[in-house]
């Protein structure tokens, strides 16, 4: 009875299945819905949205300032004059309009 050093079929199947499972889970960890690439995409989207939020907050602050300056309790005459000129197209009598 001589035994050969050849691996048995069961061992080959076991290691092949184990290798394929390892490849699948590695691929899923990198490319999947919750993988590394998706995490980088989410971080980039978060940064872009944070910049948009900061921009919108600054615009809101500017609008609140203009609103306060035109309110009944605090009236900025220069701002009122500017708004009347831009919206109504009004000019003073001592100004010259160039078109």
C-alpha angles and dihedrals in degrees: 000000000000120000119212122220091231115125116246123250093247092058092049092050092047094052092043091053091045091050092048091049090050091051091048095050092044090052091047091050091054106031105020131105090272096030133122096268092052090049090054090049091051091049091051091048090049091053092049092049091048090055090049090050092051090050092049092048090054091049090050091050091051092049092048089051092051091046092050091048091054096043126114093251096051120026120186105202094196091055091045090052091049092049092048091051095048099040102034097030092233126160134187121253093247095054129094120217118216117196 
